[in-house]
Amino acid sequence: MPKTLNQHQIRRRAVQALFSYKVQNDMATTVVSEFRKNVESLEAALSQPIRFEVEYRDERITVRKFPKQLSKPLEAIAGIYDILGVENVEKTAVTKAMTFMRDFGGLTKKMNEYEANDLFKGIMANLKLVKLFQIDLDDEAPVAPKVLEFLRALPQDSTSEQALATFQKIFSMLHENILEKYTLDLFTPVQLQNELDEKLSQAELKAQAQTDELLRKTKVFVLNYDNDAPEAIEAPEYFTTLVDGILANSTTLEAELSKYLAKNWSFARLTLVEQSLLLVAAYEIMFTDTPDVVAVNEAIELSKDFSDEKSSRFVNGVLTNLVK
């Protein structure tokens, strides 16, 4: 039969489980966290008027570069798409946006700054229209001014059919076999924000599933790493209560413990061992019937096992103040 664990050992395993889970989960969720952070940065940049650096030569506008608050998060998201293995990445709004920004300087020649800005906003509202720049016109009729003319001629809240009719009117000089390539599908807006919301949601759901599985595996490993018996130890009820309860109430526990830290010192700055020790004891004090003195003494003993005398005194001080 698998060996059983006493209360002290259960608390010890709970500390180990929290520590191990935190380390592994932080690594597993970094990509999603970075994704979310860059999406928020990009949203903020796109909500403001675009201010790209320009210079004029021979009455032509040359866009030298876009502001970093726009280009950096977009480039970072493109890298995250690669990590996440997004299929047909070349067809995504992110790729189209980067392509458009890359070629923007050449597209905006003979435009003033206001026209260039209008063109940028119009294309970013429907990134499928990047395809319009594949039209090969002669030098006397550059594509970008025609695209801007098309965008300005669109009826407000136009349907795909109306957009196609407007396109055919503006680009009527094109050969019929070119016009035929531009179907209704082209005029169904593909917006960057819609795609990012969808991809981020998918990444978060996948990360949550991975997190749940990671927690399960961490519990099994921590309970059995020194188990000589052939059968796995069944998780003691109190072990599950501690680990699941702490994770479910971590925000409350951390906020309460933070009140008793030194000024200008945050809970996140503590070592992961100290965080885990304090969380186990604080949960016992605040959410269980365990006597306060037992919870504090157990935490002090565990801190001696996992750390040093200095850490033990620190844990004792924080928890004593919490109990008071």
C-alpha positions in Angstrom: 0.0 0.0 0.0 1.2 3.5 -0.7 2.5 5.3 2.4 0.3 7.9 4.0 1.3 11.5 4.8 0.9 13.3 8.1 -0.3 16.9 8.4 3.2 18.4 8.3 4.1 16.4 5.2 0.9 17.4 3.6 1.7 21.1 4.2 5.2 20.5 2.9 3.8 18.9 -0.3 1.4 21.8 -0.7 4.3 24.3 -0.6 6.2 22.2 -3.1 3.2 21.9 -5.4 2.6 25.7 -5.3 6.3 26.4 -6.0 6.6 23.9 -8.9 3.3 24.9 -10.4 4.1 28.6 -10.3 7.5 28.1 -12.0 6.1 25.9 -14.8 2.9 27.9 -15.3 4.7 31.2 -15.6 6.8 29.6 -18.4 3.8 28.1 -20.1 1.7 31.3 -20.0 4.4 33.7 -21.0 3.4 33.6 -24.7 -0.2 34.4 -23.9 0.7 37.1 -21.5 3.0 38.7 -24.1 0.3 38.3 -26.7 -2.3 40.1 -24.4 0.2 42.9 -23.6 1.0 43.6 -27.2 -2.6 43.5 -28.3 -3.4 46.1 -25.6 -0.4 48.2 -26.8 -1.5 48.0 -30.4 -5.1 48.9 -29.5 -3.9 52.0 -27.7 -1.7 53.0 -30.7 -4.5 52.5 -33.2 -7.0 54.5 -31.1 -4.8 57.6 -31.6 -4.1 59.6 -34.8 -1.2 58.0 -36.6 1.9 60.2 -36.5 4.5 58.8 -38.9 7.7 60.6 -39.6 7.7 62.2 -43.1 10.0 64.2 -45.2 9.3 66.0 -48.5 11.5 65.8 -51.6 10.5 67.2 -55.0 7.0 67.7 -53.7 6.7 64.0 -52.8 6.1 62.6 -49.3 8.5 59.9 -48.0 7.3 58.0 -44.9 10.5 57.2 -43.1 9.0 55.2 -40.2 6.0 54.5 -38.1 6.0 55.2 -34.4 7.4 52.4 -32.3 4.3 52.1 -30.3 2.6 50.9 -33.4 5.3 48.9 -35.2 6.8 47.1 -32.2 3.7 45.4 -30.9 2.7 44.4 -34.4 6.1 42.8 -35.0 5.9 41.1 -31.6 2.5 39.7 -32.4 3.8 38.4 -35.8 6.5 36.5 -33.8 3.9 35.1 -31.4 1.8 33.9 -34.4 4.9 31.9 -35.5 5.3 30.4 -32.0 1.6 29.5 -31.8 1.8 27.9 -35.3 -1.1 30.0 -36.8 -2.0 28.4 -40.1 -1.9 30.3 -43.4 -0.1 33.1 -41.5 0.6 34.9 -44.8 -3.2 35.5 -45.2 -3.7 36.9 -41.7 -4.6 40.5 -41.0 -1.3 40.9 -39.0 0.8 39.9 -42.1 -1.3 42.2 -44.4 -0.9 45.1 -42.0 2.9 44.6 -41.8 3.1 44.3 -45.6 1.1 47.5 -46.0 3.2 49.4 -43.5 6.4 48.1 -45.1 5.4 49.4 -48.5 3.6 52.5 -47.3 6.3 55.0 -48.2 6.3 53.9 -51.8 2.5 53.8 -52.0 2.1 57.4 -50.7 4.3 59.2 -53.2 2.7 62.3 -54.6 0.4 62.4 -51.6 0.3 65.0 -48.9 0.5 64.0 -45.2 -3.3 64.2 -44.8 -4.0 62.0 -47.8 -1.4 59.5 -46.6 -3.1 59.4 -43.2 -6.6 58.9 -44.7 -5.2 56.1 -46.9 -3.6 54.4 -43.8 -6.8 54.6 -41.8 -9.0 53.4 -44.7 -6.8 50.3 -45.4 -6.5 49.4 -41.7 -10.3 49.4 -41.6 -10.3 46.6 -44.2 -7.0 44.9 -44.6 -8.3 42.7 -47.5 -7.9 45.9 -49.6 -4.2 45.5 -49.4 -4.8 43.3 -52.4 -5.7 46.4 -54.4 -2.1 47.4 -54.5 -1.3 44.4 -56.7 -3.1 46.1 -59.6 -0.5 47.1 -62.1 -1.2 50.6 -63.5 1.0 52.7 -65.6 3.1 55.5 -64.0 0.5 58.1 -64.9 -2.1 56.5 -62.8 -0.6 55.3 -59.5 -2.7 52.9 -57.5 -2.7 54.6 -54.1 -4.6 57.8 -55.1 -7.2 55.6 -56.8 -7.5 53.5 -53.7 -8.0 56.6 -51.6 -10.5 57.9 -54.1 -12.3 54.5 -53.8 -12.3 54.7 -50.0 -13.7 58.3 -50.0 -16.4 57.3 -52.5 -17.7 54.4 -50.5 -21.2 55.0 -49.1 -21.4 55.1 -45.4 -21.9 51.6 -43.9 -21.8 50.2 -47.5 -22.6 46.6 -48.2 -20.1 44.3 -50.0 -22.2 44.7 -53.2 -22.1 48.5 -52.9 -18.3 48.4 -52.3 -17.8 46.3 -55.4 -19.9 48.6 -57.5 -17.9 51.6 -56.2 -14.7 49.8 -57.0 -15.7 49.1 -60.5 -16.7 52.7 -61.1 -13.4 54.1 -59.7 -11.3 51.5 -61.5 -13.3 51.4 -64.7 -10.2 51.8 -66.8 -9.0 48.4 -65.8 -9.2 45.5 -68.2 -12.1 43.2 -67.6 -10.0 40.2 -66.7 -8.4 42.2 -63.8 -11.8 43.5 -62.6 -13.0 39.9 -62.4 -10.4 39.1 -59.9 -11.9 41.4 -57.4 -15.0 39.7 -56.0 -17.4 40.5 -53.2 -15.2 38.6 -50.8 -12.6 41.4 -51.2 -15.0 44.0 -49.8 -16.0 42.1 -46.7 -13.9 44.0 -44.1 -11.1 42.1 -42.4 -10.1 44.2 -39.4 -6.9 43.7 -37.4 -8.8 44.1 -34.1 -11.3 41.4 -34.9 -8.6 38.9 -35.8 -6.5 39.7 -32.7 -9.5 39.2 -30.4 -10.2 35.8 -32.0 -6.6 34.6 -32.0 -6.0 35.8 -28.4 -9.2 34.1 -27.2 -8.1 30.8 -28.8 -4.6 31.1 -27.3 -6.1 31.8 -23.8 -8.4 28.8 -24.0 -5.6 26.6 -25.1 -3.4 27.9 -22.3 -6.1 27.3 -19.7 -6.4 23.7 -20.8 -2.7 23.3 -20.5 -2.7 25.0 -17.1 -5.3 22.6 -15.8 -3.3 19.6 -17.0 -0.1 21.1 -15.6 -1.7 21.5 -12.2 -2.9 17.8 -12.2 0.5 16.5 -13.2 2.2 18.7 -10.6 0.0 17.3 -7.8 0.7 13.8 -8.9 4.5 14.3 -9.1 4.8 16.2 -5.8 2.8 13.5 -3.9 4.9 10.6 -5.4 8.4 11.8 -6.1 9.7 9.8 -3.1 7.1 7.1 -3.1 8.6 3.6 -3.2 5.2 1.9 -3.5 4.1 0.7 -6.9 0.8 2.5 -6.6 0.4 6.3 -6.7 -0.5 8.0 -3.4 -4.1 9.2 -3.5 -4.2 12.9 -2.9 -5.1 13.6 0.8 -8.2 15.7 1.1 -6.4 18.4 3.0 -3.7 18.6 0.4 -6.3 19.2 -2.3 -8.1 21.7 0.0 -4.9 23.7 0.5 -3.6 23.8 -3.1 -7.0 24.4 -4.8 -8.1 26.8 -2.1 -4.9 28.9 -2.3 -5.0 29.1 -6.1 -8.7 30.1 -6.0 -8.1 32.8 -3.4 -4.6 33.9 -4.3 -5.6 37.5 -5.0 -7.2 37.9 -1.6 -4.4 36.1 0.2 -1.7 38.1 -1.5 -3.5 41.4 -0.8 -3.8 40.6 2.9 -0.2 39.5 3.3 1.0 42.5 1.4 -0.3 44.7 4.3 2.4 43.3 6.5 5.4 43.7 4.2 7.9 46.4 4.4 7.0 49.8 2.9 7.4 49.8 -0.9 7.8 46.0 -0.9 5.4 43.9 -3.0 4.4 40.3 -2.5 5.7 39.5 -6.1 9.2 40.5 -5.0 9.4 37.7 -2.4 11.1 34.5 -3.3 8.7 31.8 -4.6 9.5 29.7 -1.6 8.5 32.5 0.8 5.4 33.2 -1.3 4.3 29.6 -1.1 5.0 29.3 2.7 3.1 32.4 3.4 0.2 31.5 1.2 -0.2 28.1 2.9 -0.2 29.6 6.4 -2.4 32.5 5.5 -5.0 30.2 3.8 -5.1 28.0 7.0 -5.5 31.1 9.2 -8.2 32.8 7.0 -10.1 29.9 5.5 -9.8 26.8 7.7 -10.4 25.8 11.3 -6.6 25.2 11.9 -5.6 27.1 15.1 -3.6 30.2 14.2 -0.6 29.2 16.4 -0.4 25.8 14.6 -0.5 27.4 11.1 2.3 29.9 12.1 4.5 27.3 13.8 4.1 24.9 10.9 5.1 27.7 8.5 8.2 28.5 10.6 9.3 24.8 10.6 8.7 24.5 6.9 10.7 27.7 6.3 13.7 26.1 8.1 13.4 23.1 5.8 13.2 25.1 2.6 15.2 28.2 3.4 17.4 29.7 6.2 17.0 31.3 9.6 16.6 34.8 8.1 13.7 33.6 6.0 12.2 31.8 9.0 12.2 35.0 11.1 10.7 36.9 8.2 7.8 34.4 7.8 7.2 34.5 11.5 7.0 38.3 11.6 4.6 38.5 8.7 2.3 35.8 10.0 2.3 37.1 13.6 1.2 40.5 12.3 -1.5 38.8 10.2 -2.9 36.9 13.2 -2.9 40.1 15.3 
